Amino acid sequence: MEAGYSSNLRFPIGEHAIVEHFDRAEVDSAIEEISVFPGRIRKRVEGLSEASLEKRYRPDGWTVRQVLHHLHDSHTNCYIRFKWALTEDKPMIKAYFEDRWAELADSKSGPIEVSLRGLEAIHDRWATLLRTMGEADFRKSFLHPETGMEYFLFDRVASYAWHGRHHFAHIGLALES
């Protein structure tokens, strides 16, 4: 098992801890992670065989291919949620069933290059947006319809930096198997 991974295959780097207070240095660090993530993930999966793309990080987990498509789906949704929060007052976001999306044909068998290019595009736009945001912007929030919780953008930027590392670890575990 790679260094820094726990024995918990579902959360190999641990679960995301909600960020309670705005910290500019932490936000800037998360923005940098989001900015470079598409290059990191591309390097990780470049040249993988079809057989490697079908490996799973745990018996009931997604394949490497599904993880890559999920990353594009999830990060696109989050980018849109940021736009809503920045242009509306505490909007109620639209939730989606990520597990069902991962079972659709495009996620189960689609070429990974499409999602890699999509991640690069979304992250370019997202990082540009994030770098222009001030503290007041990061204190804006949205409401989640399933949990009823209010999520602040300073936490969500940290959450999505974590999300990239989380699934990067899943891919590492799958490729080790």
Residue pairs with C-beta under 8 A, 6 or more apart in sequence:
1 7
1 173
1 176
2 169
2 172
2 173
2 176
4 13
4 169
5 12
5 13
5 169
5 172
5 173
6 12
6 13
6 14
8 14
9 57
9 58
9 61
9 173
10 58
10 61
11 166
12 57
12 166
12 169
12 170
12 172
12 173
13 162
13 165
13 166
13 169
16 158
16 159
16 162
16 163
16 166
18 155
19 26
19 152
19 154
19 155
19 158
19 159
20 155
22 135
22 138
22 139
22 152
22 154
23 154
24 135
26 154
26 158
27 138
27 154
27 157
27 158
29 161
30 157
30 158
30 160
30 161
31 127
31 130
31 131
31 157
33 161
33 164
33 165
34 123
34 126
34 127
34 130
34 157
34 160
34 161
34 164
35 123
35 127
37 119
37 123
37 161
37 164
37 168
38 116
38 119
38 120
38 123
39 120
40 164
40 168
41 68
41 71
41 116
41 119
41 164
41 168
41 171
42 116
42 120
44 168
44 171
44 172
45 53
45 64
45 68
45 112
45 116
45 171
48 64
48 112
48 175
52 64
52 175
53 63
53 64
53 65
53 112
54 63
54 64
54 65
55 63
55 64
55 174
55 175
55 177
56 62
56 63
56 64
56 174
56 177
57 64
57 67
57 170
57 171
57 173
57 174
57 177
58 173
61 170
61 174
62 70
62 102
62 170
63 108
63 174
64 171
64 174
64 175
65 107
65 108
65 109
65 110
65 112
66 102
66 107
66 108
67 167
67 170
67 171
67 174
68 112
68 115
68 116
68 171
69 102
69 106
69 107
69 110
69 112
69 115
70 98
70 101
70 102
70 107
70 167
71 115
71 119
71 163
71 164
71 167
72 114
72 115
72 116
72 118
72 119
72 122
73 96
73 98
73 101
73 107
74 98
74 163
75 119
75 122
75 123
75 126
75 160
75 163
75 164
76 118
76 122
77 96
78 126
78 156
78 160
79 122
79 125
79 126
79 129
81 93
81 142
81 156
82 126
82 129
82 130
82 153
82 156
83 129
84 91
84 93
84 142
85 91
85 140
85 141
85 142
85 153
86 129
86 133
86 137
86 140
86 153
90 140
90 141
90 142
90 143
90 150
91 142
91 143
92 142
92 143
92 144
92 145
93 142
93 143
93 144
93 145
94 145
95 144
95 145
95 146
101 107
102 108
130 157
133 153
137 153
138 152
138 153
138 154
138 157
139 152
139 153
139 154
140 152
140 153
141 150
141 151
141 152
141 153
142 150
142 151
143 149
143 150
143 151
144 150
144 151
